[in-house]
């Protein structure tokens, strides 16, 4: 077996989360890769990925990690509770 990664440009999707990817490249890496082996790379072009085959979707670039503004408690600031809020009373 091995690990399979598919990278492409998202062109569309439907209500079942089937994806249409363009300029798609598939990389297959063997679990026990020796020093002489390299991952297998194939250019696939435009593909349809069935939602049942999706494990994870991530952007390839343009993502910046930020600190969560909700990790600190600020004195004097209360969090709303009760009906209409996401925190039960």
C-alpha positions as CSV (number, residue, x, y, z in Angstrom):
1,X,0.0,0.0,0.0
2,X,1.0,3.6,0.0
3,X,-0.1,7.2,0.5
4,X,-1.9,9.1,-2.3
5,X,-2.1,12.8,-2.5
6,X,-3.9,14.7,-5.3
7,X,-3.3,18.4,-5.8
8,X,-5.3,20.6,-8.3
9,X,-7.2,23.7,-8.8
10,X,-10.8,23.5,-7.6
11,X,-13.1,24.3,-10.5
12,X,-16.5,23.2,-9.1
13,X,-18.4,20.9,-6.7
14,X,-21.9,19.6,-6.3
15,X,-24.4,19.1,-3.4
16,X,-22.8,15.7,-2.7
17,X,-19.3,17.3,-2.4
18,X,-18.0,15.7,-5.6
19,X,-15.1,17.9,-6.8
20,X,-13.9,18.9,-10.2
21,X,-10.1,19.6,-10.1
22,X,-8.0,21.0,-13.0
23,X,-4.3,20.7,-13.6
24,X,-4.3,17.8,-11.1
25,X,-1.1,16.1,-10.0
26,X,-1.2,12.8,-8.2
27,X,1.7,11.7,-5.9
28,X,1.9,8.2,-4.6
29,X,4.5,7.4,-1.8
30,X,5.2,3.9,-0.7
31,X,5.0,3.3,3.0
32,X,8.5,1.9,3.2
33,X,10.5,4.2,0.8
34,X,14.1,3.2,0.4
35,X,16.8,5.8,-0.4
36,X,16.8,4.9,-4.1
37,X,13.0,5.0,-4.5
38,X,11.1,8.2,-5.3
39,X,7.4,9.0,-5.0
40,X,5.5,8.3,-8.2
41,X,4.1,11.5,-9.7
42,X,1.5,11.6,-12.5
43,X,-0.2,14.5,-14.2
44,X,-3.9,13.8,-14.4
45,X,-5.3,17.0,-15.9
46,X,-9.0,17.5,-15.2
47,X,-10.5,15.0,-12.8
48,X,-13.7,14.4,-10.9
49,X,-13.1,13.2,-7.3
50,X,-16.1,11.4,-5.7
51,X,-16.9,12.6,-2.2
52,X,-16.7,9.1,-0.8
53,X,-13.0,9.1,-1.7
54,X,-12.2,12.4,0.1
55,X,-10.3,12.3,3.3
56,X,-9.1,15.9,3.7
57,X,-9.3,19.1,1.8
58,X,-6.6,21.8,2.4
59,X,-5.5,24.9,0.5
60,X,-2.0,24.5,-0.9
61,X,-0.9,28.1,-0.3
62,X,-2.0,31.4,1.0
63,X,-2.8,30.3,4.5
64,X,-1.5,32.1,7.6
65,X,-1.8,30.7,11.1
66,X,-3.0,33.2,13.7
67,X,-3.4,33.1,17.5
68,X,-7.0,32.6,18.7
69,X,-8.5,35.7,20.1
70,X,-10.7,33.5,22.3
71,X,-8.0,31.9,24.4
72,X,-7.6,34.7,26.9
73,X,-10.2,35.9,29.5
74,X,-10.3,39.7,29.6
75,X,-11.2,41.2,33.0
76,X,-14.5,43.1,32.9
77,X,-15.7,41.5,29.7
78,X,-18.6,39.1,30.0
79,X,-19.6,36.4,27.6
80,X,-23.3,36.4,26.6
81,X,-25.3,33.3,27.7
82,X,-28.8,32.1,27.3
83,X,-31.3,32.1,24.4
84,X,-29.8,33.5,21.2
85,X,-26.2,32.8,22.1
86,X,-24.0,29.9,21.5
87,X,-23.4,29.4,25.2
88,X,-26.3,27.8,27.2
89,X,-27.5,29.6,30.3
